[in-house]
Amino acid sequence: MSDLTKLTIAKARDALRRGETTSVELTGACLAAIDGADALGAFVHKTPEIAMDRARAADARIKAGDAPPMCGIPVGIKDLFCTQGVASQAASRILEGFRPAYESTVSGQLRDAGAVMLGKLNMDEFAMGSSNETSVYGHAINPWRATGSSRSLTPGGSSGGSAAALAADLCLGATGTDTGGSIRQPAAFTGTVGLKPTYGRCSRWGIVAFASSLDQAGPMTKTVRDAAIMGAAMMGHDPKDSTSADLPVPDFEAMLTGDIRGRVIGIPREYRMDGMPDAIETLWAEGRAMLADAGAIIRDISLPHTKYALPAYYVIAPAEASSNLARYDGVRYGYRAKLAPGDGVTEMYEKTRAEGFGPEVRRRIMIGTYVLSAGYYDAYYNRARKVRTLIKRDFEHAFASGVDAILTPATPSAAFELGKTHSDPVEMYLNDVFTVTVNLAGLPGLAVPTGLDGAGLPLGLQLIGKPWEEGELLNIGYALEQAAGFVAKPAKWW
């Protein structure tokens, strides 16, 4: 078969079962593509030996008739997932040289399902960023470019390497994590699909923590069907994670009928932001029309506390980060600063953390420590938690009124230029304006590529679903995907 790397997971699975190709051939094609795409900065730790070993094992399983859907499928793993014996740095200098002796539950489930790990993918440091510009490895670069331009664009963040690798056909699927939009925003920027499951659907065990009450792993794929296949392999109860839900994982792929007649789609009026680009507003209107044409009922709804979501998120997330990142001190593993004669343990902590963490991580640690401090805990952190409860209640009221899913833009713009100076960090944080509510409420969210802007760059829409109803959400997303007919790919320049 030609163009093996361009296959979707579903098509590759079927080709492998029919004997039209092998996992060894498929994996070899991906490894060759990765070696020719260093300009994208997507893969930061390549694992060709592991990949070929797993591909051979997958071919044996397929031949024996013992093959789950992901068996033999080459995937990339975000650097936030601990992978046994393979560098796992969370894109931070402070974890330099760290090679875990264990495997994260999610990457372990994919391995056990026969998926082939091609390597580790670039990301924002400790998943803190919306542009993949805070990584110790350097930028990941979007394979898409504006028409007539050679300027490098962001693939989004924090799962920027995952999105870039997928869009460039370096892998057939990739893992991402989403704390405030880090799966859905990069998916929208690269014309790919990103699923953020309900909080508790995917185990967090073995994933380097950013904000423990918000973090959730999910699949990043080329199609909604692929998200259903890979998502099912990643989900499931894990006794090692106290927040993991002990619920069965349905066959999401079997639920993709595309029939959404009678489904009620809510359109929240609060998501109509001042200054929203015309292309985003037009795309949203077209998305509503597509779902209506497919038989859905479109209903205006109100989520009145949406305007407080971004400030609440940027209190809660840094607060949890300041606690989670306290463990990185240079004592047991990772980077340790060089000490001057006479320096003691306090100086070692101070110098290691100052040198090991990048500017954005240091900023968020300081914000988080401040809002948790004795004089400000009630004024900031407790108030943000109360706002979070109100945001969650808004969604509960909407779903209780008969709404099946909510349609919103995924991002406030198309991908922007790398290196664009943001004198105020809040400008960058505004990229999360449409996505953070989903994390605060613990809901599933899906980004689906739906069109191109005037510069030929991809744009996506977001669907928000009911808790634990990923199958219903994916089916509505499948109907939107079918109606939109998005097939555009970036022109190769790398």
matplotlib code that plots the C-alpha trace (Angstrom):
import matplotlib.pyplot as plt

x = [0.0, 1.2, 0.9, 0.7, 1.1, -1.9, -4.2, -6.7, -6.7, -9.9, -8.5, -5.2, -6.9, -9.0, -5.9, -3.9, -6.8, -7.1, -3.3, -2.9, -0.1, 1.7, 2.4, 6.1, 5.5, 3.2, 5.6, 8.6, 6.7, 5.9, 9.5, 10.8, 8.3, 9.4, 13.1, 12.3, 10.2, 12.7, 11.9, 8.5, 9.9, 7.1, 8.9, 11.5, 12.4, 12.3, 12.0, 12.5, 13.7, 10.7, 8.5, 9.7, 9.7, 6.0, 5.1, 6.5, 4.6, 1.4, 1.8, 2.0, -1.2, -3.0, -1.9, -3.1, -6.5, -5.9, -6.0, -7.9, -8.7, -5.6, -3.3, -0.4, -1.4, 1.6, 1.0, 2.9, 2.9, 2.9, 6.0, 3.7, 3.0, 5.6, 7.0, 9.1, 12.8, 12.1, 12.8, 9.7, 10.5, 7.2, 9.2, 11.1, 14.7, 14.0, 13.2, 16.3, 17.5, 14.4, 13.6, 10.7, 10.8, 7.1, 4.5, 1.5, -1.8, -3.0, 0.1, 0.2, -3.3, -2.4, 0.7, -1.3, -3.9, -1.0, -0.5, 3.0, 4.8, 6.9, 8.3, 7.5, 5.9, 6.7, 4.5, 4.4, 6.5, 4.4, 1.4, 1.4, 0.9, -1.3, 1.3, 4.0, 6.5, 7.4, 9.1, 12.7, 13.0, 12.1, 8.9, 6.7, 5.7, 2.3, 2.6, -0.1, 0.9, -1.2, -1.7, 1.3, 3.2, 6.3, 5.9, 5.9, 2.6, 1.8, 0.2, -1.5, -0.7, 0.0, -0.4, 1.3, 3.6, 0.7, -1.3, 1.6, 2.6, -0.9, -1.5, 1.8, 0.9, 3.9, 1.6, -1.9, -3.0, -1.5, -2.2, -2.9, -3.8, -6.4, -6.4, -8.0, -8.2, -4.8, -6.3, -9.2, -7.3, -4.3, -6.8, -8.7, -5.4, -4.3, -7.4, -7.5, -9.9, -9.4, -11.5, -11.3, -13.2, -15.3, -13.0, -12.3, -12.8, -9.0, -6.6, -4.2, -1.8, 1.7, 0.9, 2.9, 0.4, -0.4, -3.7, -5.1, -8.8, -8.7, -6.2, -7.6, -6.0, -7.6, -7.0, -6.0, -6.8, -7.5, -11.2, -14.1, -14.2, -10.5, -11.2, -13.8, -11.5, -8.4, -10.5, -12.0, -8.5, -7.4, -10.3, -11.3, -11.3, -7.9, -7.7, -4.3, -6.2, -8.6, -10.5, -10.9, -14.6, -15.6, -17.8, -17.9, -16.5, -19.0, -18.1, -18.0, -17.4, -20.6, -22.5, -21.4, -24.6, -24.7, -28.4, -29.0, -32.6, -34.4, -31.2, -31.2, -28.1, -27.7, -26.1, -24.9, -25.4, -22.4, -20.0, -20.6, -17.5, -16.7, -14.1, -14.6, -13.2, -15.9, -14.5, -15.2, -18.7, -19.5, -18.1, -20.3, -23.4, -22.6, -22.1, -25.6, -27.0, -25.3, -26.6, -30.1, -30.0, -29.1, -32.3, -31.1, -33.1, -31.1, -31.9, -30.5, -29.4, -27.7, -24.6, -24.6, -21.3, -19.2, -17.6, -16.0, -14.6, -11.2, -10.3, -11.5, -9.4, -6.3, -6.6, -7.5, -5.0, -1.9, -2.9, -2.9, 0.3, 2.2, 1.4, 2.1, 5.4, 6.7, 8.1, 10.7, 13.7, 16.8, 17.2, 16.1, 15.9, 16.1, 18.2, 20.3, 21.9, 25.7, 26.3, 28.9, 31.1, 29.2, 25.7, 23.3, 20.1, 18.1, 20.4, 20.2, 16.3, 16.3, 18.9, 17.6, 14.0, 15.1, 17.2, 15.0, 11.6, 11.0, 9.5, 5.8, 6.0, 7.7, 5.0, 2.2, 3.9, 4.2, 0.5, -0.6, 1.5, 0.1, -3.6, -3.1, -1.3, -2.9, -4.1, -5.5, -6.9, -10.5, -10.3, -9.0, -8.9, -12.1, -14.0, -12.8, -14.0, -17.4, -17.5, -16.5, -19.6, -21.8, -20.3, -20.9, -24.5, -25.1, -24.3, -26.4, -29.4, -28.9, -28.7, -31.7, -33.8, -33.4, -30.2, -28.2, -25.0, -23.7, -22.0, -19.4, -16.3, -13.2, -10.8, -11.1, -8.9, -7.0, -3.4, -1.2, 2.4, 5.1, 7.3, 4.5, 5.2, 2.7, 3.5, 0.6, 0.4, -3.3, -3.4, -2.2, -4.5, -7.5, -6.9, -8.6, -11.8, -14.0, -12.5, -11.8, -15.5, -15.5, -12.6, -14.0, -17.3, -15.5, -17.5, -16.5, -15.6, -14.8, -13.1, -14.0, -12.4, -15.1, -13.6, -10.8, -10.4, -9.6, -5.9, -6.5, -6.0, -8.1, -10.9, -12.7, -16.0, -16.4, -19.2, -19.7, -21.5, -23.2, -21.0, -20.1, -21.9, -18.8, -20.6, -23.5, -21.0, -18.9, -22.0, -23.0, -19.4, -19.5, -22.7, -21.0, -17.8, -19.8, -21.7, -18.6, -16.7, -13.3, -10.6, -7.9, -4.3, -1.3, 1.0, 4.3, 7.2, 9.2]
y = [0.0, 3.5, 6.5, 4.2, 7.1, 8.8, 6.0, 6.5, 4.1, 2.5, 2.0, 0.8, -1.7, -3.1, -3.3, -5.1, -7.6, -8.2, -8.8, -5.9, -4.5, -5.4, -3.4, -3.6, -1.9, 0.7, 1.4, 1.6, 4.2, 6.3, 6.1, 7.2, 10.1, 11.1, 11.1, 13.4, 15.8, 17.1, 20.7, 20.3, 19.5, 17.1, 14.0, 14.7, 11.2, 8.6, 4.9, 3.0, -0.2, -0.4, 0.5, -2.3, -4.9, -4.0, -4.0, -7.6, -8.7, -7.0, -8.8, -12.1, -11.3, -10.3, -13.5, -15.6, -13.9, -12.3, -8.6, -5.8, -2.8, -0.8, -3.7, -2.8, 0.9, 3.3, 6.1, 8.9, 9.4, 12.9, 13.5, 14.0, 10.2, 8.2, 5.4, 2.6, 3.1, 5.9, 9.6, 11.3, 14.9, 16.8, 19.1, 20.5, 20.8, 19.8, 16.2, 16.0, 12.3, 10.9, 7.5, 5.9, 2.3, 2.1, 2.8, 5.1, 3.3, 4.9, 4.2, 0.7, 0.0, 1.1, -1.1, -4.1, -3.4, -3.9, -0.2, 0.6, 3.5, 5.5, 7.9, 10.8, 14.0, 17.7, 19.8, 22.9, 22.5, 20.7, 21.2, 24.9, 26.8, 27.3, 27.5, 24.9, 27.7, 26.9, 23.5, 22.8, 21.0, 24.2, 24.9, 22.4, 23.9, 23.6, 21.8, 24.3, 27.7, 30.6, 30.9, 32.6, 32.8, 31.0, 32.1, 29.4, 28.9, 27.4, 24.0, 25.0, 23.7, 22.1, 19.0, 20.8, 17.9, 15.5, 17.8, 18.6, 14.9, 13.9, 16.7, 15.9, 12.2, 11.1, 8.8, 7.5, 8.6, 10.4, 10.8, 14.2, 15.7, 18.4, 20.6, 23.7, 22.9, 21.3, 18.6, 20.6, 23.8, 22.2, 19.8, 22.9, 24.6, 21.6, 20.3, 17.1, 15.6, 15.9, 14.2, 15.3, 12.6, 13.1, 13.6, 10.1, 8.2, 7.9, 7.1, 9.8, 7.4, 7.8, 11.1, 14.0, 16.1, 19.7, 20.4, 17.1, 18.1, 19.2, 17.0, 14.4, 12.3, 11.7, 10.7, 13.0, 11.5, 12.2, 11.4, 11.0, 7.3, 7.0, 8.9, 6.4, 3.5, 4.9, 6.5, 3.2, 1.6, 4.5, 4.5, 2.2, 1.9, 2.0, 1.2, 3.0, 6.3, 7.3, 9.6, 6.9, 6.0, 2.3, 2.3, 0.1, 1.6, 1.1, 0.3, 3.9, 2.9, 0.9, 4.0, 6.0, 5.9, 9.5, 9.6, 12.7, 13.3, 14.8, 15.5, 18.9, 21.0, 24.0, 27.3, 29.3, 33.0, 33.8, 32.3, 35.2, 37.2, 40.8, 40.9, 37.3, 37.0, 36.9, 33.5, 32.0, 33.5, 32.2, 28.8, 28.5, 29.5, 27.0, 24.3, 25.1, 24.8, 21.5, 19.9, 21.3, 19.8, 16.5, 16.6, 18.1, 20.7, 23.9, 25.7, 28.9, 28.4, 30.4, 29.5, 32.7, 32.1, 31.6, 35.0, 34.0, 30.7, 32.0, 33.9, 30.9, 28.5, 30.7, 30.6, 26.9, 25.5, 27.4, 26.6, 22.9, 23.2, 24.9, 21.9, 19.2, 20.7, 21.0, 17.5, 18.6, 19.6, 18.0, 15.6, 12.2, 12.5, 14.9, 18.1, 19.4, 22.8, 23.2, 24.4, 26.9, 26.0, 26.4, 26.0, 23.9, 22.1, 25.3, 26.8, 23.5, 23.7, 27.4, 27.1, 23.8, 25.1, 28.5, 26.9, 23.8, 25.5, 27.8, 31.3, 30.3, 27.4, 29.7, 32.3, 29.8, 28.4, 31.8, 32.7, 29.4, 29.8, 33.3, 32.4, 29.5, 31.7, 32.3, 35.9, 35.2, 31.6, 32.7, 35.8, 33.8, 30.0, 29.4, 32.0, 30.3, 27.0, 28.4, 29.9, 26.5, 25.0, 27.6, 26.9, 23.1, 23.9, 26.0, 22.9, 20.6, 23.0, 23.0, 19.2, 18.8, 21.0, 18.4, 19.6, 16.6, 18.5, 22.0, 23.5, 26.3, 27.5, 25.6, 28.6, 32.4, 32.4, 30.2, 29.3, 32.3, 33.0, 31.5, 34.1, 36.6, 38.8, 38.8, 41.6, 40.5, 36.8, 37.1, 37.6, 34.0, 32.7, 34.0, 31.1, 28.9, 31.0, 28.5, 25.3, 25.9, 25.6, 22.0, 21.1, 23.1, 21.1, 17.8, 17.2, 15.5, 17.8, 17.1, 19.3, 18.6, 20.3, 22.1, 24.5, 26.9, 30.6, 33.2, 32.4, 28.7, 27.7, 25.1, 26.0, 23.7, 23.6, 22.2, 19.9, 19.5, 16.5, 15.1, 13.3, 9.7, 10.1, 10.1, 7.7, 10.2, 13.1, 11.2, 10.3, 14.0, 14.9, 12.2, 13.7, 17.2, 15.7, 14.0, 17.3, 19.5, 17.1, 18.5, 16.8, 19.5, 18.7, 21.0, 21.3, 19.7, 22.2, 20.4]
z = [0.0, -0.7, 1.7, 4.7, 7.1, 5.7, 6.8, 9.6, 12.6, 11.3, 7.8, 9.0, 11.4, 8.5, 6.2, 8.8, 9.4, 5.6, 5.3, 2.9, 5.0, 8.3, 11.4, 10.6, 7.3, 8.8, 11.7, 9.3, 7.2, 10.2, 11.5, 8.1, 8.1, 11.7, 10.7, 7.8, 9.9, 12.5, 11.4, 13.1, 16.5, 17.2, 18.3, 21.1, 22.1, 19.3, 20.2, 16.9, 18.6, 20.9, 18.0, 15.7, 18.6, 19.3, 15.6, 15.2, 18.3, 17.0, 13.6, 15.5, 17.5, 14.3, 12.6, 15.6, 15.5, 18.9, 17.9, 19.7, 17.5, 18.3, 17.7, 15.3, 15.2, 15.5, 17.9, 19.6, 23.4, 24.9, 27.1, 30.1, 30.2, 32.1, 29.9, 31.3, 30.6, 28.2, 28.9, 30.4, 31.1, 30.8, 28.5, 31.6, 32.4, 36.0, 34.9, 32.8, 32.6, 34.3, 32.9, 35.0, 36.1, 35.5, 32.8, 33.1, 33.1, 29.9, 27.9, 29.4, 28.3, 24.7, 24.8, 26.1, 23.3, 20.8, 19.9, 18.8, 20.6, 18.0, 20.6, 22.9, 21.7, 22.4, 24.7, 26.8, 30.0, 32.6, 30.2, 31.0, 27.8, 24.8, 22.0, 22.8, 23.3, 26.9, 26.1, 27.1, 23.7, 21.7, 19.8, 18.1, 14.7, 13.0, 9.6, 8.4, 7.0, 5.9, 2.2, 0.6, 3.9, 5.2, 8.8, 11.4, 13.3, 16.7, 16.7, 20.0, 23.4, 25.6, 23.4, 20.5, 19.5, 19.4, 17.1, 14.8, 14.4, 13.6, 11.1, 9.4, 9.2, 11.3, 13.4, 13.2, 16.7, 19.7, 23.4, 24.8, 28.1, 28.8, 31.9, 30.3, 26.6, 25.8, 23.6, 22.0, 21.2, 19.4, 17.5, 16.3, 15.2, 13.2, 11.6, 13.7, 16.2, 20.0, 22.7, 26.3, 28.3, 31.4, 34.5, 35.8, 32.5, 31.9, 34.7, 35.8, 37.3, 35.8, 34.1, 35.5, 37.4, 36.6, 38.3, 39.7, 39.8, 36.1, 34.3, 31.9, 29.3, 25.9, 22.3, 19.4, 16.0, 12.4, 12.5, 15.1, 14.4, 15.3, 18.5, 19.4, 18.8, 20.5, 23.3, 24.3, 24.6, 26.8, 29.2, 32.1, 35.8, 37.6, 41.3, 41.4, 40.7, 43.5, 41.0, 38.4, 37.7, 38.1, 35.1, 32.0, 28.8, 25.9, 22.3, 21.1, 17.5, 17.4, 18.6, 15.5, 13.5, 12.5, 13.4, 15.5, 14.7, 17.7, 19.6, 21.3, 20.7, 23.0, 21.8, 24.8, 24.3, 26.7, 24.1, 21.7, 22.7, 21.8, 19.1, 17.9, 14.4, 11.7, 10.5, 13.9, 14.1, 10.6, 11.3, 14.4, 12.4, 9.7, 12.4, 13.8, 10.3, 9.6, 12.8, 12.1, 8.6, 10.2, 12.2, 15.5, 17.3, 17.9, 21.1, 22.6, 26.2, 29.0, 30.9, 33.1, 35.0, 31.9, 32.2, 35.5, 34.2, 33.0, 36.3, 38.4, 36.3, 36.6, 40.4, 40.8, 38.3, 39.5, 43.1, 42.4, 40.3, 43.2, 45.4, 42.7, 41.6, 45.1, 44.8, 42.2, 44.3, 42.8, 45.7, 44.3, 40.5, 37.6, 37.3, 40.2, 40.1, 40.7, 44.2, 45.5, 48.4, 51.6, 50.0, 52.0, 51.2, 51.1, 48.4, 46.5, 46.4, 45.4, 42.7, 41.3, 41.0, 39.7, 36.9, 36.3, 35.8, 32.9, 33.2, 32.7, 35.2, 37.8, 37.2, 37.8, 40.9, 42.4, 41.6, 43.1, 46.2, 46.6, 46.3, 48.8, 51.4, 54.7, 54.1, 50.6, 50.7, 51.2, 49.0, 46.0, 46.2, 48.1, 46.0, 42.8, 44.1, 44.7, 41.2, 39.8, 41.6, 39.9, 36.5, 37.0, 38.1, 34.9, 32.8, 35.0, 34.5, 30.7, 30.5, 32.9, 30.5, 27.8, 26.0, 24.7, 23.8, 23.5, 20.4, 20.8, 19.0, 20.0, 19.9, 19.6, 16.4, 14.0, 14.7, 15.4, 14.7, 16.9, 18.6, 18.8, 21.8, 24.5, 26.9, 29.1, 29.8, 30.1, 26.3, 25.9, 28.6, 26.6, 24.1, 26.7, 26.9, 25.2, 26.8, 30.5, 31.5, 30.4, 32.8, 35.7, 35.3, 34.6, 31.3, 28.1, 25.2, 21.5, 19.0, 15.3, 12.3, 10.4, 8.0, 6.9, 7.5, 4.8, 5.1, 4.5, 8.1, 9.9, 12.3, 14.7, 16.6, 20.1, 21.3, 25.1, 26.3, 29.4, 32.0, 31.0, 27.6, 25.4, 23.0, 22.4, 22.1, 19.6, 17.5, 17.4, 16.5, 13.8, 12.3, 12.3, 10.7, 8.0, 7.2, 7.3, 5.0, 6.2, 4.2, 3.8, 4.6, 5.0, 2.0, 2.8, 3.4, 6.1]

ax = plt.figure().add_subplot(projection="3d")
ax.plot(x, y, z, "-o")
ax.set_aspect("equal")
plt.show()
